[in-house]
Amino acid sequence: MKHNLTAVEEAFLKETPLQEISTKTPYIATDSFPKLGLLSALSFLEWVCKNPQGVVSLPTGKTASYFQHYTHFLLDNWDNKKGKELLDKYGLSGVKKPSLSGLSFVQMGEFFPIDPKQHNSLYNYAVEHYIKGFGFDKDNSLLINSEEIELPEGKHFSEVFPDNSIDLSLRYREAKTAQEQLQKASIFKIDDWCTSYENKIREKGGIGFFLSGIGPDGHIAFNTRGAAHFSSTRLTETNFETQAVTAVDLGGIEVSRNRLVITIGLGTLRANPENKAIVFAAGEAIADVIKHSVEDKPSVYYPATSIQWLKNARFYLTEGAAVKLEDAVDCYYKCSPWNHQKTERAVIELCKKINKFGSKLELSDLKADKYCSMIPDLNENTVQSVIDSIQAKLKKGMEREQNQVYYHTGPHHDDIMLGIMPSTNRQSRDASNELHFSVLTSGSNAVTNSFVYDLLVETKELLNQGKIEMVNFPDFFKDGYKYKWDKDIYHYLDSIAEQNDEEKRRGVCHRTVRALVTIWKVKNVEELREAIYEVLTILKNSYDGGINPPKVQQLKGMIREFEEELVWAHYGIMVKNVHHLHLGFYRGDTSFEKNVLPILEDFRKYKPTVISLAMDPQGSGPDTHYKVLQNIAKAVEAWNEEEDLSKLRIVGYRNVWFRYNPWDVEVLVPVSLNSLATLEKSFKECYITQVNASFPSYQLDGAFSDVTQRVWVEQHKQIQLLLGKNYFYQNDSPLLRATHGMIYHRELTVEQFLAESQKLGKAMEN
């Protein structure tokens, strides 16, 4: 299908092997997250050059960061060599530098109600990044400011909705109290405001350039699954997927579950039939939604299908986000020489397509399949060659190793556990192995204000009751607090064994006291009480999702560190073998000394034979993952200059957001039902800040351990379909007979790892 691409789009399309576009909405795939931002910025400026007085609606959040960066970069360097090289390369040669001052900006959505001054309000984001950042005229913009939406009797939204919760059923039912009558009248006033907002957009001629990310349910703006394709600006509820992804902004799903939103509608986007509506997305975590959004007919199940009616609609994607599109799958097989990896994928996916065990596949099945028929020298032994290679990967994942030094790293707390815990458990069973667990960032953002508040109230009560006896030791506030941190751990674990919840909580309070003494440098019990009161006051006066002072952030981080130590203590790992490196980039320091040297010094000290890390091939996951990977790579590179690392192995695992395929990896690790039970029990007993999943995965309304178990079980089914159920149920190996899950992970040499990290670094940073 031929689509009317712009000069910028044509230039980017030429750089990708995906030349054929057969989808209902055209798309362009880029090889990295930053390049996605460059494409979006160039396309925006290309449009502005032709529409200097146009109406634009632009995105918020992480996906928008590179778009904003490159827009600034291009405008700042339009007339110099750096800028001209990019402009010439991507279709804007000789084009006069545009001005953004004449544009009309439209805010596409906002949480409601929310104080517009809060850093996590979308109004604040729009003002900081677009009104001030891009120089848009505020008087010529349409913004959603909760403070400016008039309510009955001139009341403030905090008076009408004191808990920030709005019951939209009042639109249709009778109000039962005076407060409900006020709320009902207010809802209709808000509805009137939304209608006025919609009219103002249409009076401007409608949106001419729209750029938006896409939610896990396919939503654009806040038009979640089920939204009518002709909908207008409105006050509405959100769904669980949206609540999960906005939980980080709002301070936990406890907040986002009850917070409504004001959003422009899908019909708003189509008010101007010339609207250049672009949806951009990065990473394979969103690949299923992208596939349905660009290949399916318009459906309320996937809101982004609604832009198919716009002739200028586009999807800009990373290759990871596009990986499941039929065009991309075709290109995977056709755009490069065939190898055994492709044979593995073709055969394993054929098993799923026709729901047939690998051992039952016939040559005619392979010949009838679009991709299996492309396998060179296709014959009766082709399927067996795949079975053999998968079994070899499985055998590698079952090896019992001795005399190894494992240095397992995680960008955040719980990443190692949720990535490869069954492997680490088996490693710890042999006394000749030495295990280290190293978390490279603070993890403070994962701890809610309410959790810390409740914990400190309980700590204060125990202190008043004399149940934290260690504070009475003569040297506690001088040096004593530094010692016996293991004791807090074993107190907690003994309490788990005794099923004594009260004593478990006291163990947490003990560690909290040590953290307070460490951070606030208190000298006695009275100063300790003052520190507790100070934090309680700060938290009471903070809004959910607000930025805490450094000391409170450090306290939250130390709570997460306690959790990490608890997990590995289950398996006999001492506190001294659990490392908290606090890399500098988390606080804005990018120096070698604060980011690479701490890792390098651990390598020198412990001399690991195996290093594990979270791998995200396209850098589209959390920024932290990419930065941690690059810092580990730099440390390995520096260590490689000092020692012979020819036998060092690098294990790459995925976190809960991303998955490997069996054809992507070198190792398959079988997971027993016992391991699955251990994962769940350890997670829910130790990651106490995460038990109620304040920041859950959008994939499941539950704990991350439940998401991980689901992934591992699905992966086992994938391998079981190839090898057959009897291969597991009747195997000579007790482990394989007990297998009900599967982990996929990479295993690389130093040279392979450095080559992959350098390739990713070049794509991300050039």
Secondary structure, DSSP 8 states (H G I E B T S, - for coil): ------HHHHHHHHTSS-----SSS-EEEESSHHHHHHHHHHHHHHHHHH-TT-EEE---SGGGHHHHHHHHHHHHTTTSHHHHHHHHHTT-TT-----STT-EEB--EEEES--TTSTTSHHHHHIIIIIITS---GGG-B---GGGS--GGG--HHHHSTTS---GGGGTS---SHHHHHHHHHHHHHHHHHHHHHHHHHHTTS-SEEEE---TTS-BTTB-TT--TT--SEEE---HHHHHHHHHHHTSHHHHTT-EEEE--HHHHTSSTT-EEEEEE-SGGGHHHHHHHHHS-SBTTBGGGGGGGSTT-EEEEETTTTTTSHHHHHHHHHSS---HHHHHHHHHHHHHHHT--GGG--HHHHHHSTTGGGSTT--TTHHHHHHHHHHHHHHHHT----S-EEEEEESSTTHHHHHHHHHHHHHHTSTT-EEEEEE-S--GGGS-HHHHHHHHHHHHHHHHTT--GGGGSTTTTTTGGGS-HHHHHHHHHHHHHHT-HHHHHHHHHHHHHHHHHHHH---SHHHHHHHHHHHHHHHHTS-TT----HHHHHHHHHHHHHHHHHHHHTTT--GGGEEE---GGGGT---HHHHTHHHHHHHHHH--SEEEEE--TTS-S-HHHHHHHHHHHHHHHHHHTTS--TT-EEEEE--TT----TTT-SEEEEEEHHHHHHHHHHHHHH-TTTTT-SS--TT-SS-HHHHHHHHHHHHHHHHHHHH-HHHHHT-S-HHHHTEEEEEEEEEE-HHHHHHHHHHHHHHHH-
